[in-house]
Amino acid sequence: MLRISQRAAENQDGATYLQLEGQVTGPWVEELRRVCTEASGNNGHSKDHLVLDLAGVSFLDADGIALFHELAARRVLFTNSSTFVAEQLRGVGRC
């Protein structure tokens, strides 16, 4: 299960912050892709940037890791990952 919630911006940087809790696996990968696309604009690009808070993420499967590669290519930022999740995302960048 994956919980995705939007949190208030910590400053006036224009970013959209999504807080993730749970595992990025199975059907939740597509749900996260959909939410990120909506949050960053219909075409996946906007002047405001998207930041994913990974403090509550405990695991990513292969499809989840592939999604994070896509998101990094779209200039999405990742923050607060655990050591384990950071190791899973090694090489993705911006983690």
Secondary structure, DSSP 4 states (H G I P E B T S, - for coil): -EEEEEE--SSSS--EEEEEEEEE-THHHHHHHHHHHHHT-TTS--SS-EEEEEEEEEEE-HHHHHHHHHHHHTT-EEE---HHHHHHTTTT---
